[in-house]
């Protein structure tokens, strides 16, 4: 294996992790209980206050995560296809 191919494989791994980040953040916000977030925000928890803002404006948050998922998936498809073709081509 040459170094360029190894670099492409690491890029594919990075894009898969990026995709997982966007999906996980979307699921985390969806599954967070509003009552618990409100309770934590009232005690001064900065992270809970941020999550509370995101809960109040879900359209913005979900739009950003969907754009992130789409862009990362496009990059993954483009680079992954070329790389796998290069690996499998005798």
VOVEX-167977 format. One record per atom (N, C-alpha, C, O, CB): residue number from 1; residue in one letter; chain; atom name; x, y, z. Coordinates in pm, whole numbers, plus 50000, padded with zeros to 5 digits. Glycine has a CB too. Layout:
residues N
 num residu chaine atome  east north    up
 NUM      A      A    CA     X     Y     Z
...
end
This chain:
residues 90
 num residu chaine atome  east north    up
   1      X      A     N 50084 49881 50000
   1      X      A    CA 50000 50000 50000
   1      X      A     C 50088 50125 50000
   1      X      A     O 50188 50133 50072
   1      X      A    CB 49905 50000 50122
   2      X      A     N 50050 50219 49920
   2      X      A    CA 50125 50343 49918
   2      X      A     C 50067 50443 50018
   2      X      A     O 49957 50424 50069
   2      X      A    CB 50126 50402 49776
   3      X      A     N 50142 50548 50043
   3      X      A    CA 50104 50646 50145
   3      X      A     C 49979 50725 50107
   3      X      A     O 49903 50766 50195
   3      X      A    CB 50218 50741 50170
   4      X      A     N 49958 50747 49980
   4      X      A    CA 49839 50821 49936
   4      X      A     C 49714 50741 49968
   4      X      A     O 49614 50796 50015
   4      X      A    CB 49846 50853 49784
   5      X      A     N 49718 50611 49945
   5      X      A    CA 49604 50525 49974
   5      X      A     C 49577 50520 50124
   5      X      A     O 49462 50524 50167
   5      X      A    CB 49628 50384 49920
   6      X      A     N 49682 50513 50203
   6      X      A    CA 49666 50513 50349
   6      X      A     C 49606 50646 50395
   6      X      A     O 49521 50648 50483
   6      X      A    CB 49803 50488 50420
   7      X      A     N 49650 50756 50335
   7      X      A    CA 49593 50887 50368
   7      X      A     C 49445 50894 50334
   7      X      A     O 49366 50952 50409
   7      X      A    CB 49667 50996 50294
   8      X      A     N 49407 50837 50219
   8      X      A    CA 49265 50835 50181
   8      X      A     C 49183 50751 50278
   8      X      A     O 49070 50787 50312
   8      X      A    CB 49249 50781 50037
   9      X      A     N 49240 50640 50324
   9      X      A    CA 49168 50556 50421
   9      X      A     C 49148 50629 50554
   9      X      A     O 49043 50617 50616
   9      X      A    CB 49244 50425 50444
  10      X      A     N 49249 50706 50596
  10      X      A    CA 49233 50786 50717
  10      X      A     C 49130 50897 50697
  10      X      A     O 49055 50929 50789
  10      X      A    CB 49368 50846 50759
  11      X      A     N 49126 50955 50578
  11      X      A    CA 49025 51056 50548
  11      X      A     C 48885 50996 50553
  11      X      A     O 48792 51058 50603
  11      X      A    CB 49051 51119 50410
  12      X      A     N 48871 50874 50501
  12      X      A    CA 48742 50805 50508
  12      X      A     C 48702 50782 50653
  12      X      A     O 48587 50804 50690
  12      X      A    CB 48747 50670 50432
  13      X      A     N 48797 50738 50735
  13      X      A    CA 48770 50718 50878
  13      X      A     C 48728 50849 50944
  13      X      A     O 48635 50851 51025
  13      X      A    CB 48893 50659 50948
  14      X      A     N 48797 50958 50911
  14      X      A    CA 48764 51089 50966
  14      X      A     C 48622 51132 50926
  14      X      A     O 48549 51186 51008
  14      X      A    CB 48865 51194 50919
  15      X      A     N 48585 51107 50802
  15      X      A    CA 48451 51144 50755
  15      X      A     C 48343 51058 50822
  15      X      A     O 48234 51108 50851
  15      X      A    CB 48442 51129 50603
  16      X      A     N 48372 50931 50846
  16      X      A    CA 48276 50846 50917
  16      X      A     C 48256 50897 51060
  16      X      A     O 48143 50901 51109
  16      X      A    CB 48324 50698 50919
  17      X      A     N 48364 50936 51124
  17      X      A    CA 48354 50992 51260
  17      X      A     C 48277 51125 51256
  17      X      A     O 48197 51151 51346
  17      X      A    CB 48495 51013 51321
  18      X      A     N 48301 51207 51155
  18      X      A    CA 48226 51332 51142
  18      X      A     C 48078 51309 51123
  18      X      A     O 47995 51379 51181
  18      X      A    CB 48279 51412 51025
  19      X      A     N 48044 51210 51042
  19      X      A    CA 47903 51175 51022
  19      X      A     C 47842 51127 51153
  19      X      A     O 47729 51164 51186
  19      X      A    CB 47890 51066 50913
  20      X      A     N 47915 51045 51227
  20      X      A    CA 47866 50996 51355
  20      X      A     C 47844 51111 51453
  20      X      A     O 47750 51108 51533
  20      X      A    CB 47964 50894 51415
  21      X      A     N 47930 51212 51449
  21      X      A    CA 47915 51328 51537
  21      X      A     C 47783 51399 51511
  21      X      A     O 47709 51430 51605
  21      X      A    CB 48031 51424 51518
  22      X      A     N 47753 51426 51385
  22      X      A    CA 47629 51497 51353
  22      X      A     C 47506 51414 51389
  22      X      A     O 47409 51468 51443
  22      X      A    CB 47626 51533 51205
  23      X      A     N 47510 51285 51360
  23      X      A    CA 47396 51199 51392
  23      X      A     C 47378 51189 51544
  23      X      A     O 47266 51197 51594
  23      X      A    CB 47415 51058 51331
  24      X      A     N 47488 51171 51617
  24      X      A    CA 47480 51158 51762
  24      X      A     C 47429 51287 51827
  24      X      A     O 47352 51281 51923
  24      X      A    CB 47617 51122 51819
  25      X      A     N 47471 51402 51776
  25      X      A    CA 47423 51527 51835
  25      X      A     C 47274 51545 51811
  25      X      A     O 47203 51597 51897
  25      X      A    CB 47501 51646 51778
  26      X      A     N 47227 51503 51695
  26      X      A    CA 47084 51512 51666
  26      X      A     C 47004 51420 51758
  26      X      A     O 46901 51460 51812
  26      X      A    CB 47056 51477 51519
  27      X      A     N 47051 51299 51776
  27      X      A    CA 46982 51204 51864
  27      X      A     C 46988 51250 52009
  27      X      A     O 46890 51236 52082
  27      X      A    CB 47044 51063 51850
  28      X      A     N 47101 51305 52051
  28      X      A    CA 47115 51351 52188
  28      X      A     C 47016 51463 52220
  28      X      A     O 46955 51463 52327
  28      X      A    CB 47258 51399 52214
  29      X      A     N 47001 51558 52129
  29      X      A    CA 46907 51666 52155
  29      X      A     C 46763 51616 52153
  29      X      A     O 46680 51661 52232
  29      X      A    CB 46925 51778 52053
  30      X      A     N 46733 51524 52063
  30      X      A    CA 46598 51471 52054
  30      X      A     C 46560 51393 52180
  30      X      A     O 46446 51400 52225
  30      X      A    CB 46585 51381 51931
  31      X      A     N 46656 51319 52235
  31      X      A    CA 46623 51233 52349
  31      X      A     C 46638 51302 52484
  31      X      A     O 46600 51245 52587
  31      X      A    CB 46710 51111 52346
  32      X      A     N 46692 51423 52487
  32      X      A    CA 46710 51495 52614
  32      X      A     C 46574 51537 52669
  32      X      A     O 46491 51595 52598
  32      X      A    CB 46801 51619 52595
  33      X      A     N 46553 51508 52797
  33      X      A    CA 46426 51545 52861
  33      X      A     C 46426 51694 52893
  33      X      A     O 46519 51747 52954
  33      X      A    CB 46402 51462 52990
  34      X      A     N 46320 51760 52850
  34      X      A    CA 46310 51906 52872
  34      X      A     C 46307 51940 53021
  34      X      A     O 46364 52040 53063
  34      X      A    CB 46185 51961 52804
  35      X      A     N 46239 51858 53101
  35      X      A    CA 46229 51887 53245
  35      X      A     C 46366 51880 53312
  35      X      A     O 46397 51963 53397
  35      X      A    CB 46133 51788 53313
  36      X      A     N 46447 51783 53274
  36      X      A    CA 46581 51770 53332
  36      X      A     C 46671 51885 53286
  36      X      A     O 46750 51938 53364
  36      X      A    CB 46644 51634 53294
  37      X      A     N 46660 51922 53160
  37      X      A    CA 46740 52034 53108
  37      X      A     C 46701 52163 53179
  37      X      A     O 46788 52243 53215
  37      X      A    CB 46720 52048 52955
  38      X      A     N 46572 52183 53200
  38      X      A    CA 46524 52303 53269
  38      X      A     C 46577 52306 53412
  38      X      A     O 46618 52411 53462
  38      X      A    CB 46370 52308 53269
  39      X      A     N 46575 52191 53479
  39      X      A    CA 46624 52182 53616
  39      X      A     C 46774 52215 53623
  39      X      A     O 46817 52291 53709
  39      X      A    CB 46598 52041 53673
  40      X      A     N 46851 52159 53532
  40      X      A    CA 46995 52185 53530
  40      X      A     C 47025 52331 53496
  40      X      A     O 47117 52391 53552
  40      X      A    CB 47065 52093 53431
  41      X      A     N 46949 52388 53403
  41      X      A    CA 46970 52528 53364
  41      X      A     C 46940 52622 53480
  41      X      A     O 47005 52725 53496
  41      X      A    CB 46883 52564 53243
  42      X      A     N 46840 52587 53561
  42      X      A    CA 46805 52673 53674
  42      X      A     C 46912 52672 53783
  42      X      A     O 46920 52765 53863
  42      X      A    CB 46671 52629 53733
  43      X      A     N 46996 52568 53786
  43      X      A    CA 47105 52563 53883
  43      X      A     C 47231 52633 53831
  43      X      A     O 47330 52643 53903
  43      X      A    CB 47138 52419 53918
  44      X      A     N 47226 52683 53708
  44      X      A    CA 47339 52757 53653
  44      X      A     C 47430 52677 53562
  44      X      A     O 47538 52724 53527
  44      X      A    CB 47418 52812 53762
  45      X      A     N 47388 52559 53522
  45      X      A    CA 47468 52475 53433
  45      X      A     C 47471 52539 53294
  45      X      A     O 47367 52553 53230
  45      X      A    CB 47411 52330 53426
  46      X      A     N 47591 52577 53247
  46      X      A    CA 47604 52647 53119
  46      X      A     C 47566 52558 53001
  46      X      A     O 47501 52604 52907
  46      X      A    CB 47747 52697 53101
  47      X      A     N 47605 52432 53007
  47      X      A    CA 47571 52339 52898
  47      X      A     C 47420 52321 52887
  47      X      A     O 47365 52315 52777
  47      X      A    CB 47639 52203 52919
  48      X      A     N 47354 52312 53000
  48      X      A    CA 47209 52296 53000
  48      X      A     C 47140 52419 52941
  48      X      A     O 47038 52407 52874
  48      X      A    CB 47157 52269 53141
  49      X      A     N 47195 52537 52968
  49      X      A    CA 47138 52659 52911
  49      X      A     C 47150 52659 52758
  49      X      A     O 47059 52703 52688
  49      X      A    CB 47207 52783 52969
  50      X      A     N 47263 52610 52708
  50      X      A    CA 47282 52601 52563
  50      X      A     C 47183 52502 52503
  50      X      A     O 47122 52530 52400
  50      X      A    CB 47426 52560 52528
  51      X      A     N 47167 52388 52568
  51      X      A    CA 47072 52287 52519
  51      X      A     C 46930 52341 52524
  51      X      A     O 46849 52312 52436
  51      X      A    CB 47082 52157 52603
  52      X      A     N 46899 52420 52625
  52      X      A    CA 46767 52481 52636
  52      X      A     C 46740 52575 52518
  52      X      A     O 46629 52577 52465
  52      X      A    CB 46753 52556 52770
  53      X      A     N 46839 52652 52479
  53      X      A    CA 46825 52740 52362
  53      X      A     C 46801 52657 52237
  53      X      A     O 46717 52691 52155
  53      X      A    CB 46950 52830 52345
  54      X      A     N 46876 52548 52222
  54      X      A    CA 46859 52461 52106
  54      X      A     C 46721 52395 52105
  54      X      A     O 46662 52375 51999
  54      X      A    CB 46968 52354 52102
  55      X      A     N 46670 52361 52223
  55      X      A    CA 46536 52304 52232
  55      X      A     C 46430 52405 52190
  55      X      A     O 46328 52370 52132
  55      X      A    CB 46507 52255 52375
  56      X      A     N 46456 52532 52219
  56      X      A    CA 46360 52637 52184
  56      X      A     C 46363 52672 52035
  56      X      A     O 46265 52725 51983
  56      X      A    CB 46386 52761 52266
  57      X      A     N 46474 52643 51967
  57      X      A    CA 46487 52670 51823
  57      X      A     C 46531 52542 51751
  57      X      A     O 46641 52538 51696
  57      X      A    CB 46588 52785 51796
  58      X      A     N 46448 52439 51751
  58      X      A    CA 46492 52311 51693
  58      X      A     C 46513 52316 51542
  58      X      A     O 46593 52239 51488
  58      X      A    CB 46391 52204 51725
  59      X      A     N 46443 52405 51473
  59      X      A    CA 46456 52411 51327
  59      X      A     C 46599 52444 51286
  59      X      A     O 46654 52383 51195
  59      X      A    CB 46359 52514 51268
  60      X      A     N 46658 52542 51354
  60      X      A    CA 46796 52580 51323
  60      X      A     C 46893 52466 51349
  60      X      A     O 46979 52435 51267
  60      X      A    CB 46838 52703 51405
  61      X      A     N 46877 52404 51464
  61      X      A    CA 46969 52296 51501
  61      X      A     C 46958 52179 51405
  61      X      A     O 47059 52128 51358
  61      X      A    CB 46942 52250 51644
  62      X      A     N 46835 52136 51377
  62      X      A    CA 46817 52021 51288
  62      X      A     C 46859 52053 51145
  62      X      A     O 46907 51965 51073
  62      X      A    CB 46672 51974 51291
  63      X      A     N 46843 52177 51104
  63      X      A    CA 46889 52216 50970
  63      X      A     C 47040 52204 50960
  63      X      A     O 47093 52152 50862
  63      X      A    CB 46845 52361 50938
  64      X      A     N 47109 52252 51062
  64      X      A    CA 47255 52246 51061
  64      X      A     C 47304 52102 51064
  64      X      A     O 47396 52066 50992
  64      X      A    CB 47313 52324 51180
  65      X      A     N 47243 52018 51148
  65      X      A    CA 47287 51879 51154
  65      X      A     C 47259 51806 51023
  65      X      A     O 47341 51726 50979
  65      X      A    CB 47219 51806 51271
  66      X      A     N 47147 51834 50961
  66      X      A    CA 47116 51768 50834
  66      X      A     C 47211 51813 50723
  66      X      A     O 47251 51733 50639
  66      X      A    CB 46971 51796 50794
  67      X      A     N 47245 51941 50722
  67      X      A    CA 47342 51989 50624
  67      X      A     C 47478 51924 50648
  67      X      A     O 47546 51883 50554
  67      X      A    CB 47354 52144 50630
  68      X      A     N 47518 51915 50775
  68      X      A    CA 47644 51850 50808
  68      X      A     C 47646 51704 50765
  68      X      A     O 47744 51658 50707
  68      X      A    CB 47671 51860 50956
  69      X      A     N 47539 51632 50795
  69      X      A    CA 47530 51491 50756
  69      X      A     C 47538 51477 50604
  69      X      A     O 47607 51390 50553
  69      X      A    CB 47399 51428 50809
  70      X      A     N 47466 51563 50534
  70      X      A    CA 47464 51556 50388
  70      X      A     C 47602 51585 50328
  70      X      A     O 47648 51511 50241
  70      X      A    CB 47362 51655 50332
  71      X      A     N 47667 51692 50374
  71      X      A    CA 47798 51727 50319
  71      X      A     C 47903 51620 50348
  71      X      A     O 47983 51584 50262
  71      X      A    CB 47844 51861 50375
  72      X      A     N 47903 51570 50471
  72      X      A    CA 47999 51465 50507
  72      X      A     C 47972 51339 50426
  72      X      A     O 48065 51272 50381
  72      X      A    CB 47994 51435 50659
  73      X      A     N 47845 51305 50409
  73      X      A    CA 47810 51185 50332
  73      X      A     C 47849 51199 50185
  73      X      A     O 47894 51103 50123
  73      X      A    CB 47661 51156 50343
  74      X      A     N 47833 51318 50129
  74      X      A    CA 47876 51341 49990
  74      X      A     C 48027 51323 49977
  74      X      A     O 48075 51258 49883
  74      X      A    CB 47835 51483 49944
  75      X      A     N 48101 51380 50069
  75      X      A    CA 48246 51363 50067
  75      X      A     C 48287 51219 50086
  75      X      A     O 48379 51170 50021
  75      X      A    CB 48310 51448 50173
  76      X      A     N 48218 51151 50176
  76      X      A    CA 48247 51010 50202
  76      X      A     C 48219 50925 50079
  76      X      A     O 48296 50835 50046
  76      X      A    CB 48165 50958 50320
  77      X      A     N 48110 50954 50011
  77      X      A    CA 48076 50879 49890
  77      X      A     C 48177 50903 49779
  77      X      A     O 48218 50809 49711
  77      X      A    CB 47938 50917 49842
  78      X      A     N 48216 51028 49761
  78      X      A    CA 48310 51060 49653
  78      X      A     C 48448 51000 49678
  78      X      A     O 48505 50935 49591
  78      X      A    CB 48322 51212 49638
  79      X      A     N 48500 51020 49797
  79      X      A    CA 48634 50969 49828
  79      X      A     C 48631 50818 49847
  79      X      A     O 48722 50747 49806
  79      X      A    CB 48690 51038 49953
  80      X      A     N 48525 50769 49911
  80      X      A    CA 48514 50625 49935
  80      X      A     C 48505 50545 49807
  80      X      A     O 48566 50439 49795
  80      X      A    CB 48394 50596 50020
  81      X      A     N 48429 50595 49710
  81      X      A    CA 48414 50523 49584
  81      X      A     C 48547 50514 49510
  81      X      A     O 48585 50408 49461
  81      X      A    CB 48309 50593 49495
  82      X      A     N 48617 50625 49503
  82      X      A    CA 48746 50626 49433
  82      X      A     C 48846 50535 49505
  82      X      A     O 48920 50460 49441
  82      X      A    CB 48801 50770 49424
  83      X      A     N 48848 50543 49636
  83      X      A    CA 48945 50464 49714
  83      X      A     C 48915 50315 49705
  83      X      A     O 49006 50235 49684
  83      X      A    CB 48944 50508 49859
  84      X      A     N 48789 50277 49720
  84      X      A    CA 48754 50135 49711
  84      X      A     C 48777 50081 49571
  84      X      A     O 48816 49965 49555
  84      X      A    CB 48609 50113 49752
  85      X      A     N 48752 50162 49470
  85      X      A    CA 48782 50120 49333
  85      X      A     C 48932 50097 49317
  85      X      A     O 48974 50001 49252
  85      X      A    CB 48732 50226 49231
  86      X      A     N 49010 50185 49375
  86      X      A    CA 49156 50173 49368
  86      X      A     C 49203 50047 49441
  86      X      A     O 49297 49981 49395
  86      X      A    CB 49223 50298 49427
  87      X      A     N 49142 50013 49553
  87      X      A    CA 49182 49894 49629
  87      X      A     C 49141 49767 49557
  87      X      A     O 49219 49672 49550
  87      X      A    CB 49119 49897 49769
  88      X      A     N 49020 49764 49504
  88      X      A    CA 48966 49641 49445
  88      X      A     C 49010 49619 49301
  88      X      A     O 48999 49507 49250
  88      X      A    CB 48818 49644 49451
  89      X      A     N 49058 49722 49236
  89      X      A    CA 49101 49708 49096
  89      X      A     C 49236 49636 49092
  89      X      A     O 49332 49682 49153
  89      X      A    CB 49110 49847 49026
  90      X      A     N 49242 49524 49021
  90      X      A    CA 49368 49448 49020
  90      X      A     C 49479 49515 48943
  90      X      A     O 49589 49461 48934
  90      X      A    CB 49345 49312 48963
end
